[in-house]
Amino acid sequence: MEATILRWLKQPGDAVKADETVLEIATDKVDSEVPSTAEGTIAEILYQVNDVVPVGTVIARIKTNSSETVSTPVNDTPPLMKATPQSSIDENDDDEETEAEVVQSFPSVQNTTVAASGGSRFYSPLVLNIAANEGVSLHELENLPGTGNEGRVTKKDILNYVSEKRKGNYKLNSNKPSIVTNNPPAVQASSREIEAPKESRVTYSGNVEIMEMDRMRKLIADHMVKSKQTSPHVTSFTEADVTNMVQWRDKVKKDFEKREGTKITFTPLFIEAVVKCIKKFPLVNCSLDGDKIIIKKDINIGMATALPSGNLIVPVIKNADQLNLVGLTKQVNTLADNARNGKLKADDTANGTFTLTNVGTFGSLMGTPIINQPQVAILAVGAIKKRPVVVETPQGDSIAIRHMMYLSMSYDHRIVDGSLGSTFLSAVAKELENFDNNRDF
């Protein structure tokens, strides 16, 4: 819905080539570079660093020497540039010039919501950053009147409050501080009331190190709290004998890499099984809108990926049901590499319908994952371990060494009950257990 401008790489008067990076922006968890789709000179920059810009807003103009219209479909990412005739830029030039407008256009992303005192409000990343840097508490934010759309706190609101707070221009009156100025009464009467912050200085005993959360960690924290407040979580567990799958991968991985130019991990095999089961139980591939259940026909699988910073991001494999194993493998590896190298685009993390997280990568046997809103289920796969297990055969039971793995799924109990959740989870386990180790890739 909006993006924060992080840095302008070009200034008015600078020449820019097509596809050359003009600025860097941040949307939700993803920082992106915005390239120019036209060649010319930066004529005007309309928004500055740290400004939060709504989708569809013109943020800069580029003077070009062509009358040809440059356009990009409105849903494309990064921002599109539209060229329109502009004769007023330099009437003395012999060549006809145009002015390209850089327009903010991004896929929809979830709002950042912070909840307190039983309610919730939207805060842009910029407002949250300013509040954190200036020591403005969540309680203060919750009670700060906003002048933005639907009462949202804007950059101007938070900066005004910080400025008045520094001057000491507020006084307690029945636990509600008011901004006090030396202006005439008529101006004073229009001052906005600000709820009491009720701050208390926290002291830490012992040998401690205080580390400030980075922007992504703050967003993750907000999303996790919101998810737990939104969905009543239930987690079911099962285990699967994945011996056939492990042996097949060991057998083909060298030939696979040689033929396809990429390594095959277990993740695409897990996703393949999940996709097959979603087709049988489509209700786990949905979202909730009030009292309406929105069943998604597209199967877009998010895969939780750890970043070098320790933060987590969830790139999405779009239309996973239309990809074969080779296609899934290449998508998984490309998205994972881009995530770790900071090359993901905003669209790469949008529109997921179901999420898979591999907690076994870090040695965990199982986990209780938190639902990635607005989805209704998330599957966690644990580490694959060799264990002695009872194997049933027509000749009788025997004990054998098998590759075993725990699976757990958290789901929104408003929509997915225990019967559906457990049945779906068991279906995924059976799909993995019945893996054909004679298949081709």
N, C-alpha and C positions, 0 to 999 in steps of 0.2 A: 504493500500500500504506500510505502514511502521509503526513502533512502537518505542516509547521512553522507554529506560530502566530506571526504577525508583529506583530499589533497588535489589541488590543481597543478598539473604538470605544464600547462601552457597559460600564458597571460595575454591580455589584449595587445594586439600588434604582432604577436608571434605567428610565424608560418606553421602550418600543420599539413601533413600529408594524409591521404586516405589510409585508414587502418592504423594510424599512429595514435598512441594513447594520449588522451586529453586530460583525464582526471581519474581519481580513484574514489570509489563509493563503498558504503557498507549497507547491506540489507540483511537484517536478522543476523545469522551467523557468518555470512559470506562476505568477504571483501573482494571487490571486482575492479578490474581496469576497464575503462570505457574508451573504446577506440573511435576515431573519427570516420565517418562514412563519406566524407567529402574532403577535397583538397582546397586550401585557401589560407585566409588569415583570420585569427581570432578577432572578431569585431567587438564583442561585448560579453562579459561574464555577469550573470544576473544573481547568482547566489555564491556565498562565500563558504570557506571551510567551517565545518560543524553545523551548517544549516541543514535542516531536515526538509526534504523536498518531496511533496506528494507526487504520485504517479501521474503522468500526463502534463507536467509542468515544464515550460521552456526554461532551461537553465543557462544556456549560452547561445551566441549566434556566431556564425562563421561566414566571412565575406569570400565569395568564390568568383571565378571569372567565366562561369558557364551558365547558360540559360536553361540547361537541362535540369529537370526536377529530380532530386535525389530522395528516395523514400524507402522505408522499410516497413514490413507489416507490423501492426500495432502491438502484437504480442511478443515480438522478438526481444531478445536480450543480447547485448546491453542496449541503452537508450537509443532510440531511433533519431535520425537527423533528417529534417525535411527542408528542402531548398525551395524558396519562393522568390519571385522577382522582387528586387529591392533597388529602385533607382535612386533613392535619396542618399545612399552611402557616399558616392563620389560622382557628382554629375559631370565632372570634367574628364572622366575616363572615357577612352574611345570604345573599349570593350564593354559589352553588356555584362553587368555583374549580378549576382544573386546573393542572398544571405541565407545560410543554412542554420536552422534552429536545432539545437540539441534538446530533445524532449525526453523527460524522465519517463521510462516505460519499462515496468518490471512485472513478472508474474506475481500473483497474490501470495503474500507470506503471512504467517500468523502474527497477530499483534502481540506485543510484549505487555503482559498484564501483571500488575503487582497487587496482591490482595492484602487487606488489613482491616481489622475491626469488623469482620463479617462482610465487607464489601470489596469491590475491585474497581480499579481505574486503569486507563491506558496511559502509559508513559513511553515516549519515544526514547531510543537509545541515547540521544543527545541530552534530554532532560535527566535521565538516570545518571549519565556521566557527570553532568554539572553538579547534581545533588551529591554524588559520591565524593567528588573533588572538593566541594565546599562544606562537607560535613552536615548536609541537610538530611535529617532522619526520615525514615519511611512514614512515621507519624505526621511529620510536618507536611510531607508531600500529599498524604491522604486528606489533610485538612486545608490545603492551599487552594483557594478558588482559582479556577482556570478561565481564561478568556477565549480559548480555542473552541473548535467545533465540539458540541456536546459537553462543554465544560472541561475540555482537556487542558492540562497545564502546558503552556507554550514556553519556548526559550525565553521570551520577554518576561513572562510571569516569574519564572524561577530566578532569573538574573535580578529582577526588581526586588524580589524578596530577599535574596542574598545581600544586595546592596543596602537595603534598609536595616537588615539584621546586623550588618557590620557597623552601621552608624549608631546602633542602639535605638533606632526610631520605632520601637514598639513597646507597648506597656500592657501589663496584665490587667484585665478587667473581667472578673468572673471567669477566670481561666481562658479568656479569649483575648489575645494580644491584638492591638490595633496599631497600624502604622501612624506615627505622629510626625507632622511636618510643621514648618514655620509659615506655611502658606495661609492666605486668608481663609475664613471659615467656609466660604463657598467651595473652595478647592478641597478643603479638609473633608467636607461632607461626602465627596465622591471617592475618598480613599476606601480600598477594599479591606475587609476584615480578614485576618489570618488566624487560624486556630492555634492554640498554645502548643508549642513543640514538646513541652514536658521532657526536655533532654536531661540525661544524667550521664556524667562522665564515667566511663568504664575504666577501671584500673586492672592491670594484669600482674599477678604475683609470680615469682619464680623467674627462671631463665627462659624467656620467650622471644620469638621473632614474629613481628606483625607484617603480614604480606597482603597487599591490596589485591582484590580480585581483578583480573583483566576483563575487558568488555564481553568476551565470549563466555567466560565463566559466569558472569552476572546474568547473562541471557539464559544460559543453561539452568542456573539455579531458579530463575523465575519460571521457566517452562516446567521444571520438575514439580515445583510447589503448585503451580496451576493445575497440572495433570492430576495430582493427588487430591486436590480440592474439587476437581470436576468429576472424576470417574471413581466409583467404588471399585477398587482393585480386588480381583480374585486371581490366585495363581495356582495352576495345576501342574503336576509333575509326572513324568514317565521316563522309562529308559528304553534304549534301542540297541540291538546287536548289529553293529555296522561293519562286521567283519568282511562281508562280501564287498562293500563299498571301499574299504581300506585296501583290500587286496587288489581290486580292480585299478584303483588310482596308482598304487605302487607299480603295477604292471604296465600302465600306459603313459605315465607322466613324461618319460624321456621322449617317446615318439610324439606325444602331444606337443611338447615344446618345440621339437624339431620341425613338425609340420605346420603348426599354427603360429609359432614365434612368440608364444606366451606360456607362462606356467599355469597348470591347473591345480587349484586348491580345493579344499572341501566346500568352501562357501557356495560356488555355483551348483554343486550337487545338492546342498541343503535347499537352496532357492528353487531348484527344479522340483524337489519333492513338495515344498510348500505350495508352489503354483498349482500342481496337480490336485492337491487337497482343497485349495481355495475354490477350484471349479466345482468340487463336490459339496462344499459348505460355503456358499457365497456370503452368508450373513456375517462372517468374520472379516469381510472385506467391505466395510461400510463406515459411515459416520452418523452422528446424531445431530439433528437440527430441531431443538425444542422437543416436540413429541413425534417428530418425523424421522424415520430411519432411511438414510440415503444409501442404498446399495450401489457400490461402484462397479460398473461393467469393466472398466480398465483395471488391470492388475499391475500396480506399480509398487515394487518391493524396495523398501528402504533398507540399507545395510549400515548399521552403526559402525563407525570407523574412528579409531583413536588417532589423534594428531600428536606430533612430536612434543607439543606444549603440554600434553596431558589432557587437553579438552577433547570433547567428543562431537562428531558431526555425522549427519545421516544423509549421504548421497542416495539418490533414488534411481533404480533401474526401471525405466518406463516400458510399459507393455511387455513385461517379462514373460507372459504366456505366449508371445509370438516369437520368442528366441529359442533356438536350439541350444545344446550344451556349449558348443563353441562360442556362440553369440553371447550367452550368459557369462562365460569365462572372460571374454574380452571386455565386456561391460564392467564386470566386477573389478578387474585389474586396472582398467583405465580410470574409473572413478576413485578407486583407492589411492592410486598414484597421484591423481590430481588433488585429492584431499590433503595428502601429506605434503605436497609441494605448493599448496596455496593457490591452485589453478582452477578451483571449482567456480562455476558460474551460479548466479542466483537460481536459474532454472534447474540446476542439477540437484537441488535439495527440496524442490517443490513438488506438491501433488502426490506424495506417497500415500498408499492405501493400506499397507501392512508392513511391519518392520521386523527384521531379523537381526539379532545381536549374538555374536560368537564370544561368549565369556570364557570359553575354553582356550582361546588364544593366549590368555594370560595365566593359564593353569587352573582356573576355577572349575569345579565339578558341576556346579549348577548356580543359578541366580534367580532373583525375583525382579525382573526388569519393570521399569515404569513406562506406561503407555505413552507413545508419541502422539500427542493430540494433533488433529481431531480423530485419529484412528481409534479403533476399539480393541486392538489386540497387538501383542508383541511377543515373539518367540525367541527364547534364549537356548543356545546349544552349548553344552559343556565340553570339557576336555575328553578326548577319546583315550580310554585306559584299558589295558589288558587285565582281564579278571577271570578267575575260574568260575564257570557258571554251569548250571544243569542244562544239558541239551537233550530234548526229547526226540527219540527216533522210533521207527516201527519196531526195532529190536529191543527197545527199552531205553531207560534214562542213562545218561553218562555225564561225566564231568569233563569239560574241555576249556581250553584257554581261548577266550573270545575278546574281540575289541568291542567294548561297551561304552555307551554315551548317555548321559542324562539330558532330557529336554524339559524345559519349563515354559509355560505360557501364562502371561498376565493378560487379563481381559476385563472389559468394562461390564460390570454385572447389571447395568441398566439395560443392556441389549443382549449380551452373551451370557447365558446361564451356565451352570456347572455341567449340565448334560452336553450342550453343544461344545463348550470349551474343551471338556475332557475327550469327547468323541473326535474332535478335530485334531487334538494333540496326539491321540492314539493312532489316527490315520496317518499322520506325518511319520510317526515312529515305524509303523508297518511298511510305509513306502520306502523308508531307508533300509529296513531289514530285508525287504524283498528285492533289493537292488540286483540287477542282472550283471554278474561279473563276466559275462561273455559278450556284452554289448560292444558296439563300436562307438567311436566318438565323432 
